[in-house]
Structure formats: structure tokens, C-alpha cells
């Protein structure tokens, strides 16, 4: 559970610091984080959560009628408002009694403008019709924003992406445990991949092996509460010097090349992020020099993983170390990122312009990978949680090529 009282208090503090009267979580990970409900019907404007800064004002969830019972069961937010879908859902007792009404449904799916009016009504009831409301603009379509602006013309909307990022960057112990278990599952998948004959497989074939291994581990070795929360994997891979990743097709493994593999597993929606390069037999001298440089970047960044270290300092330490190892042109936009709900990279990033310090409770992935057309991808990515005194490393894989077999 993420929507604890401390989480709500932290969110209210973040809103007050930015002069916001409320925030609206517009579907996706922000909605799930604030409601504890992993929404099934996550379409534009179909899953919304309103949280006022004033603790005296009640939060509100807007979901489809079909989702109301599940949302009420999962979330501590009690004000759940609904809208109809195109679905026909009958009531058994009404059907048996012959009283089931015939009700027109929205077509073709649902009424987006109607949802925006429901949201405007909730704002008005809380005295926020003229308030300053935060939304993450990048998640809101122009159509939805125009409808919301028409329904609530006096509201002043402000960008709240940083509020959500700051809120979610500090993990609860339960979130940390989810990410730790997701890392274990992903590593098992990688180890299985490295010990399975791979000759003739393209990226789709590699992914099938990895997926099956992760699912088996989750079902048989994950503790109760984590096995039930296993939600699948994410894979980015390429074979040989064709470094552009493909979902399927592309080059097939012959044993003469390296295989770049960046992967994740998801537990209760929390995604790990790790990766290695598989090698069939001893690497060439050229490949060894490059991976050694990549590892030097990791080794320079790792000691700085402690509360108070500016993220930009970690970036420069990692990038500069790779450059000193004979790759003076090596340039990255970041050398890592935070992790949480979802299986993609999340901010804040360990980049040259991000000067905020690491804080205890952040979970970060550190990486200094290099991709060389005509040779292959060199991937080393490790995961850590920042503690009060330093960092705890989740990743247990050796920081080297993974020996693979044909």
C-alpha cells in the first residue's frame, strides 16, 4: 500500500510548497500511486484522482462503473464517482424479476467531456472552482484539456510533474521490497538465458526463454505476496553489431557475436531494471577493453551512492571514469535514474544538470552502457536503495560479460 497517512502528508506539503490547492492524478502510475488501485480501464480521462492540499477536504476517485467495486476494495479513498461505459452489465435479481431496465449506453465507448464535467463538479463541491490545480500536462490530451477547461473555466492549471516525481521518489519499505524481489526475478531470467542453448534464436526467441524463467521463478520461489503480484517482464535486446533493438526478427545468434540484454520484471507494478551483455566464448581484446571502461564508470559512481550526494556529481564521476579508460569521446545524457511503479526509466535522473541530492529511500539504477554499431552493446546496470548511511545493492550478477552457450 502506498497511500499511507505519511504519504498523504508529504503530498500536501509538496502542494503547499508550490502553491497548489489540489492535484489531479491523470491515470497511469500517478493514479495507482494515489489510489492503490491498479486500474484496468486506463484510457484518457477514464481514471482520475483528485487530492486537495487541505486535509479537511476529501480526495475523490473517478472510474468507470465497471471498476467501482474493485476500486472501493483497493483504495482508502471513499468518494468514488463513476461513469458509464459501452458495456451492458445486468443485475441478476432484476433480470429474474423482469425489472432490468433498458438503458442507452455511450457510443462508441465513453463520454470524455462528461467525465470532465464530473471532475469539475467535484472541484466545485470542495470550493476549488477558482483554485490552482496541478496536473501532469504531458499525460493530458489536448481534447481532454479543452473539455476540462470548458467545464471548469475559473480553474488555474499548473504543471505538477515535479510534485508527482518528488512524491514517488522516496519509497516505502513495501515498495523497496517489491523492487528488490523484481530484481531477483529479473536476474534469474538472465542467468537462465545464459545457461540455455541460444543458437539460431532472434530477440523474440531470447525473450521467450527469459519470460518463461521469470514466470517460473515467481511462481515457485517468490515469497507469498510477491508471487501473486508478479506481472510480467520487459526486454530490450539486440544480437551482434545490429544494435537497434527489435521485438522480433533481426539477426540470429550464431555464437560469433555478443548479445545485449536490458531487462526488467514487475512485482505489484514495480519494475526492476538491469542488464548485461552475453558472450559466447572469450571476448575479443577490443570488447574486453570497452567493457572494462564501462565497468570503470560503474565503479567510480558506486561509492557516491549515499544521502546528500548531488546527482550531477555521480554523473560526472561515472562519465569521466569511462573517458579516462581510452574512450575520451564517451558522452551520456545520464548515468542512471530512479525506479518505481512501471518498468521504464523514471526521474529524477543522474544527469549533469540535476543537482538535487540523493535521499534515503530512493531506489536508483546506475548504468554507463555503450552501444557500438558493427560490434555490439555493452550493458552493465545495477540497482540500489539509498539508505541512511550509504546504499544497499540489489543486483548480484557479476559485473562482467555473462558467459552464454550455444
Secondary structure as UniProt FT lines:
FT   HELIX           5..17
FT   TURN            18..19
FT   STRAND          22..26
FT   HELIX           28..35
FT   TURN            44..45
FT   STRAND          48..52
FT   TURN            55..56
FT   STRAND          60..64
FT   HELIX           65..67
FT   HELIX           68..74
FT   STRAND          80..83
FT   HELIX           92..97
FT   HELIX           112..125
FT   TURN            126..127
FT   TURN            129..130
FT   STRAND          132..135
FT   HELIX           137..139
FT   HELIX           142..151
FT   TURN            153..154
FT   STRAND          156..159
FT   HELIX           161..169
FT   HELIX           173..194
FT   TURN            199..200
FT   HELIX           203..220
FT   TURN            224..229
FT   STRAND          230..239
FT   TURN            240..241
FT   STRAND          258..267
FT   TURN            268..269
FT   STRAND          270..271
FT   STRAND          274..279
FT   HELIX           285..302
FT   TURN            303..304
FT   TURN            307..308
FT   HELIX           311..324
FT   TURN            325..326
FT   TURN            328..329
FT   STRAND          336..338
FT   STRAND          341..342
FT   STRAND          346..349
FT   TURN            352..353
FT   TURN            360..361
FT   STRAND          363..367
FT   STRAND          370..372
FT   TURN            373..375
FT   STRAND          376..378
FT   STRAND          381..386
FT   STRAND          391..393
FT   STRAND          402..403
//
